[in-house]
Amino acid sequence: MATVYYEADADRSFIADRKVAVIGYGSQGHAHALNLRDSGCKNIVVALRAGSPTVKKAEGEGLKVMTVVEAAK
């Protein structure tokens, strides 16, 4: 039988103050970044290639955008 975990089982303080990089801002990256932000993570960055058309969309959501190399540092 599989173990089922619920939101109350997670300790969000582990990730709340760390830098979390979401690579890409398509349908999944967009959802992950905004869910992390709405869950209390304070330092979320979206990693996109230079010239990506979704830079403005991510910045418009109030997220910091950087290159993949910068985000991985």
Phi, psi and omega in degrees: 000134182282147175276133179254129179251145180240168181306321181294342180279348185264144175257097183292342181296337179299325186249346189303323183255005179269156173284128178242120180257126175256118183271114181092156182223041173279204184299319180281315180299319178300311181296316181296314182298314182290324177294319177298315179299314181292340179270002174108000176291134188261339187234074180258132174237148176252124181263121181225156176288154179301134179083007180298136180291347181268003178302311182297323179296313180295316179295325178296335176275001179085018181261148177278136181244136175212172178288166179297319179298314179298317183293328183283345182290000000 
